Amino acid sequence: MIPPQPIGPATTPGPDAVLPARHPAAAAPGTAIPSHYRACFGCGPEHGTGLHLEVLAAEGLALTASFEVTEQHQGAPGLAHGGLLAAAMDETLGALNWLLMSPAVTARLETDFVRPVPVGSVLLLDARITGVQGRKVFTAAVARLGPAGPVVLRASALFVQVQPGHFREHGRAQEVAHAVATGDTGPRSDMNP
């Protein structure tokens, strides 16, 4: 018998968490948060089978995102793959860190699959920062099938802020060098890579 493993850190903020001010250099409400890397599976426009997630800054510490579920995204016939849907939530929740203009990495992601998501659907995601405590950024999101459609996913995540050089230090050198050489370093090169 495998002994039970301790559950990781919580994805909901504790009583000492605060809601910080949005960074003054963050994307204005209603404007796109650009891809942080053209080849990113989640938001990169040059990834052939990626999600091509489109992200818009909203008011305060919130954003909206959308993507179309294509045949390349299916698991069971005609339905989106669950892991891919979790990746969409991770990408969306991670984009919230651009509102703080501080690089962060996923520490824990919890996703509830509420309903099946058919191929050909447009998934609309609403996400927000729910609290910050030290280097921990707590987030939550819901995804719907269309503007007034049913909720199909719920997620919460914990991100940990990292030093600006984190991605350069830990990424595969060839891709990091290419991204830097071609200017594909996102809105701020100190955040990614």
N, C-alpha and C positions, 0 to 999 in steps of 0.2 A: 504494500500500500504506500502510495506517495503521500508524505505528510503535507498538510495544507500550508500553502505559502502565504506570507503576510500580504495583505492588499496594499497597493502603493498609496502615494499621497492623495489626499482628497482633491476633488476638482471644484469644490465649493469654498468660497472664502470664509475664513474664520472671523471672529468678532473684531480683531485688530486690523482687518483689511480696510482700505480706503478706496475711494474712486478719485483718481488723480485728474488733473486738468489735461485736456487734449493738448498735444504738443503744438506750438504755434506754426511749425513748418509742416504739419501733417496735411494731407490732401483735404481740400475744402469740401463741405457737404455737397453731394450731388456730382462730384468729380470722380473719375476713375482712379483707383489705386493700381498703378501699372505692375506688370509682371516683374518679379524680382530677378528672374532669370529666364531667358527665352526658351531654354530646353526643359524647364520645370514641368513635371508631369501634371501638376495641378493647374498652374496659371500660365505656363509658357505657350506662346503662340506657335513656336516651331517644333513642338513635340507632336509627332504624327498621330498618335493615338491617345494623347492626353485629354484632360478635362476641358482645357481652354476656358477655365473659370474666369468670368468677368466680375470684377469687384468694384463697387461704388461706395465711397465714404458716405455715411449718414450723419445725422446730428449727434453731438456728444461723442461717446465712446462706442459707436455702433457703425455697422456697415451692412450692405446687402450684396449678395452674389448670385450668379445664375450659371447654369450649364445645361446643355442638351445631352441626354443619355443616348449614345449611339450604339450601333451593333458591336463596336469594339469594346464597349463597356459592360457587356452582358455576362452573367454567370449562368443561371438557368435559362433555357430558351425564352427569349423575349423579355427577360427581366434583368435589371442592373445587378451587378455583382456586389455583394454586401461589403467586401473589403474596399472596393472602389468608392462606395458611398461613404464609408468611414474616412477614406482619403480626402473626399470632397469636404467633409466636415473639418478635418484637420487643416486643410489649406485655407478654408474660410476663417476658422478661428485663429489661425496663425497670422492672417492678414490684419487682424485687429492690432497687432503689435506695431504696425506702421502708423497708427494713430498716436502712439506714444513715442515713436521714432527711437525705439530701443530694440536691438536685436534680441531674439529669444528663440528657444527651441522647445519642442513638445516634450513634456515630462510624463503626462498621462492624458489619455483621451478615453472618454466613456461615450458610447453611442448606443442609443435605443432605436431599434428598427421597428417602426410602428405599422407600416404598410408596405407591400411590394411596390417597386418603382419600375414601370414598364419602359422598354426601349422606345425612344421617340418622345419621351416626356421632357419637359423643361422643368428643372428643379430650381426653385427659388429659395434662397437661404437668407435668414435674418440673424445677425450675430451681434453680440455686445460683450464688453468687458464688465464683469460683475464685481471685481475688486482687485486690488494690488496690495501685497504684503511683502515688503523687502524686494527681493528679486523675483517673487512669484506673481504671475499674472493669471487671474482666474477668468474664464470665459464661458459663454453659453450660446447655443444656437438652435433654431428650428428650421426645418426644410419642408416646403410645401410643393405640391404639384400644381403649378400655376398660382396666380395672385390670390384667388379665393378658394383654392383647392384644399384638400385635406392635408394635415400634417403627416408626413411620411417618416421623418427622422427627428430625433432630438439628440443633442450632444452637449457635453461640457468638457472642458479641458483645462489643464494646468500647464502653463508655459513658464520656463525659467529664463530670465534675462541673462545674456552672456556678454563677454567682452567683445568689442567691435572686430577683432581679428579672428574670432572663433571659426568662421567658415573658411577663411584662407588657410588657417592652421590645420583644420581637420578634413577639408575637402580633398579630392584626388587632384594632385598638382596640375595635371594636364588640363582639366576642365577649368580650374581656377585661373590658370595662366591665360587660357583662351578667353574667358569671360572678362578678365581685366584688360587684355590687349584689345578686345573689340568693343570695349565700353559697355558690355552687358553686365553691369554691376548694380542694376536697380536704381531706384530714385536717389539713394545715397550709398556711395561706395563703402562707407564705413560700416554699413549694416549688412550687406551681402554682395558678393563674397568677401 
